[in-house]
């Protein structure tokens, strides 16, 4: 998790909290959190990064739509991060 940007970490959390969201679903959720529009040029390269790091898997819902799902490694990364954070914040 320490190799991710804050934005990538936020994407990971959004994906972990959803059931196989599409890229658009992730975009909608992250835009709500950031209170600003996230363009495709920022979103999809960062999604690809967390996929390439093995934290998320990417699959096809249909010919135009991908889904994203947290992997066991991604779940472990979140758990490790939360453990580390709990040292500093209750």
C-alpha positions in Angstrom: 0.0 0.0 0.0 2.9 2.3 0.6 3.7 2.3 -3.1 0.3 3.8 -4.0 -0.6 7.4 -4.3 -3.5 8.6 -2.1 -5.8 8.7 -5.1 -4.9 5.1 -5.9 -5.5 4.1 -2.3 -8.9 5.8 -2.5 -9.8 3.9 -5.6 -8.8 0.6 -3.9 -11.1 1.4 -1.0 -14.0 2.3 -3.3 -13.6 -1.0 -5.2 -13.3 -3.0 -1.9 -16.6 -1.5 -0.7 -18.5 -2.4 -3.9 -19.6 -5.5 -5.7 -17.6 -5.6 -8.9 -18.1 -1.9 -9.8 -17.6 -0.7 -13.4 -15.1 2.0 -14.1 -18.1 4.5 -14.3 -19.3 3.3 -10.9 -15.9 3.9 -9.4 -15.7 7.3 -11.1 -19.1 8.3 -9.7 -18.2 7.3 -6.2 -14.8 9.0 -6.2 -16.2 12.2 -7.7 -18.7 12.3 -4.8 -15.9 12.0 -2.3 -13.6 14.5 -4.0 -16.5 16.9 -4.8 -15.0 17.4 -8.2 -15.0 15.9 -11.7 -12.4 13.2 -12.3 -11.5 12.9 -16.0 -10.9 9.6 -17.7 -7.2 10.4 -18.3 -6.7 10.4 -14.5 -9.0 7.6 -13.5 -8.2 4.7 -15.9 -4.4 4.9 -15.8 -4.6 4.8 -12.0 -7.1 1.9 -12.1 -4.6 0.1 -14.4 -1.8 0.7 -11.9 -3.6 -1.0 -9.0 -4.6 -3.8 -11.4 -1.0 -4.2 -12.5 0.1 -4.3 -8.8 -2.2 -7.2 -8.2 -4.5 -5.4 -5.8 -7.5 -5.4 -8.0 -8.6 -7.7 -10.9 -10.2 -6.3 -14.0 -12.8 -8.3 -16.0 -15.4 -7.7 -18.7 -19.1 -7.2 -18.0 -19.7 -6.6 -21.8 -17.8 -5.5 -24.8 -17.7 -1.9 -23.6 -17.7 -2.2 -19.8 -15.1 -3.5 -17.4 -15.6 -4.4 -13.8 -13.1 -4.2 -11.0 -12.8 -6.5 -8.0 -10.5 -6.5 -5.0 -8.0 -9.4 -4.8 -6.9 -11.2 -1.7 -3.7 -9.2 -2.0 -5.7 -6.0 -2.1 -7.7 -7.0 1.0 -4.5 -7.8 2.8 -3.0 -4.4 1.8 -6.1 -2.6 3.2 -5.9 -4.7 6.4 -2.2 -3.9 6.8 -2.9 -0.2 6.2 -5.7 -0.1 8.8 -3.4 -1.8 11.3 -0.7 0.8 10.7 -3.2 3.7 10.9 -4.6 2.4 14.2 -1.2 3.0 15.9 -1.8 6.7 15.4 -5.6 7.2 15.3 -8.3 5.3 17.2 
